[in-house]
Amino acid sequence: GKRKIGMLVGGTGVTPMIQALHAILGDTEVKGDQETTVSIIYGSRTADDILGGAMLDGWAEKYGDRLSVTHVLSHEPEGSGWEGERGYVSEDLVKRLLPGPEGGEDVLLFVCGPPPMYDALCGPRGEKEISGLLAKMGYEAGQVYKF
């Protein structure tokens, strides 16, 4: 299996990612691939729009260094008490939080979200080629899976 997985998630796109996480992290005891780490950047409009957030954050605590979850909010009101990232998934966030393209075959990025997110990050879902931010950053088609 791939060793370093990055997930770029937007809105309801989190549902298939949660299923993928189940498979990757496995049942705590035996099945989980202990070698694989997962880093998630999860974009939502506001804190109230984060689907499955409590579950994901709970898993991140439980699995420690094997799973990290970073929320990015695009429309969270100023002064709301939100202390996390704001705006959209950016090159800075990807560089800081996800495995880089230099990892070769050990790196796999999953993208799942609304169409504008694909367009910005990796190009439309139906296209095999990678365009957008991830292409600019040097990721190759074999490293990016458009859910």
VMD Tcl script that draws the C-alpha trace (Angstrom):
set ca {
  {0.00 0.00 0.00}
  {0.96 3.62 -0.41}
  {2.79 4.99 2.57}
  {1.77 8.63 2.63}
  {-1.74 9.65 1.73}
  {-3.00 13.20 1.51}
  {-6.71 13.98 1.29}
  {-8.06 17.25 -0.08}
  {-11.70 17.33 0.88}
  {-14.49 19.83 0.32}
  {-17.95 19.76 1.89}
  {-19.89 16.54 1.32}
  {-16.82 15.07 -0.38}
  {-15.85 13.91 3.10}
  {-18.25 10.94 2.96}
  {-16.24 8.74 0.56}
  {-13.07 9.82 2.36}
  {-14.42 8.53 5.68}
  {-15.04 5.19 3.97}
  {-11.50 5.22 2.59}
  {-10.14 6.05 6.04}
  {-11.95 3.05 7.51}
  {-10.13 0.85 5.01}
  {-6.74 2.52 5.54}
  {-6.76 2.76 9.33}
  {-8.60 -0.55 9.63}
  {-9.91 -2.15 12.73}
  {-7.62 -0.88 15.44}
  {-6.18 -4.27 16.32}
  {-4.85 -6.11 13.32}
  {-6.07 -5.09 9.90}
  {-4.87 -1.53 9.77}
  {-1.79 -0.88 7.69}
  {0.44 0.48 10.43}
  {2.81 1.98 7.90}
  {0.39 4.32 6.19}
  {-0.07 7.90 7.36}
  {-2.93 10.12 6.27}
  {-3.03 13.92 6.23}
  {-6.37 15.60 5.54}
  {-7.07 19.18 4.53}
  {-10.81 19.60 4.84}
  {-12.44 22.74 3.45}
  {-15.87 23.86 4.67}
  {-17.80 27.13 4.53}
  {-18.23 27.60 8.27}
  {-17.57 25.65 11.46}
  {-21.23 24.60 11.47}
  {-20.81 23.09 8.00}
  {-18.08 20.62 8.98}
  {-19.59 17.19 8.32}
  {-18.21 14.36 10.45}
  {-15.80 16.77 12.07}
  {-16.11 15.38 15.58}
  {-15.56 11.85 14.31}
  {-12.53 12.83 12.23}
  {-11.01 14.83 15.05}
  {-11.63 11.92 17.42}
  {-9.87 9.55 15.05}
  {-6.96 11.98 14.73}
  {-6.57 11.84 18.52}
  {-6.89 8.07 18.60}
  {-4.44 7.37 15.77}
  {-1.94 10.05 16.76}
  {0.81 10.54 14.22}
  {-0.91 8.31 11.63}
  {-3.72 10.79 10.99}
  {-3.85 14.56 10.94}
  {-6.89 16.66 10.12}
  {-6.70 20.37 9.30}
  {-9.92 22.31 8.75}
  {-10.01 25.35 6.47}
  {-13.06 27.61 6.57}
  {-13.92 29.92 3.69}
  {-16.90 31.83 5.10}
  {-16.49 31.66 8.87}
  {-17.60 34.99 10.39}
  {-14.83 37.19 11.79}
  {-14.65 37.12 15.57}
  {-16.41 33.74 15.82}
  {-13.79 32.19 18.04}
  {-12.56 29.90 15.24}
  {-8.81 29.51 15.70}
  {-8.05 27.28 12.73}
  {-7.16 28.01 9.12}
  {-9.28 30.34 7.00}
  {-9.72 30.75 3.28}
  {-9.33 27.98 0.72}
  {-6.96 25.09 0.14}
  {-3.76 26.89 -0.89}
  {-0.28 26.00 -2.05}
  {1.01 27.00 1.36}
  {-1.32 24.56 3.14}
  {-0.57 21.72 0.74}
  {3.19 22.29 1.14}
  {2.93 22.46 4.90}
  {0.54 19.61 5.54}
  {0.61 17.03 2.76}
  {3.30 14.66 1.47}
  {5.25 16.28 -1.37}
  {5.48 15.03 -4.95}
  {9.10 14.01 -4.43}
  {7.81 10.97 -2.48}
  {7.12 9.29 -5.82}
  {5.11 6.09 -5.66}
  {4.82 6.27 -1.88}
  {2.65 9.39 -2.17}
  {-1.02 9.38 -3.10}
  {-3.39 12.34 -2.96}
  {-7.16 11.89 -2.94}
  {-9.29 14.84 -4.04}
  {-13.01 14.86 -3.34}
  {-15.29 17.89 -3.27}
  {-17.41 20.22 -5.42}
  {-16.45 20.81 -9.10}
  {-14.73 24.18 -8.48}
  {-12.39 22.42 -6.06}
  {-11.30 19.90 -8.72}
  {-10.83 22.71 -11.23}
  {-8.59 24.66 -8.86}
  {-6.57 21.76 -7.47}
  {-6.26 19.05 -10.09}
  {-8.51 19.66 -13.10}
  {-12.00 18.25 -13.82}
  {-12.90 14.83 -12.48}
  {-13.33 13.24 -15.89}
  {-9.84 14.15 -17.08}
  {-6.90 11.84 -16.45}
  {-4.38 14.66 -16.77}
  {-3.61 16.74 -13.73}
  {-3.88 20.52 -14.02}
  {-4.36 23.31 -11.50}
  {-2.43 23.75 -8.26}
  {-1.23 20.16 -7.83}
  {0.23 20.06 -11.35}
  {1.96 23.37 -10.74}
  {3.45 21.93 -7.54}
  {4.88 18.96 -9.44}
  {2.49 16.15 -8.58}
  {2.01 13.59 -11.35}
  {-1.19 11.96 -12.59}
  {-0.25 8.68 -10.90}
  {-0.10 10.44 -7.53}
  {-3.51 12.12 -7.69}
  {-6.76 10.23 -7.46}
  {-9.90 12.19 -8.31}
  {-12.74 10.63 -6.35}
}
mol new
graphics top color blue
foreach p $ca { graphics top sphere $p radius 0.5 }
foreach p [lrange $ca 0 end-1] q [lrange $ca 1 end] { graphics top cylinder $p $q radius 0.2 }
display resetview
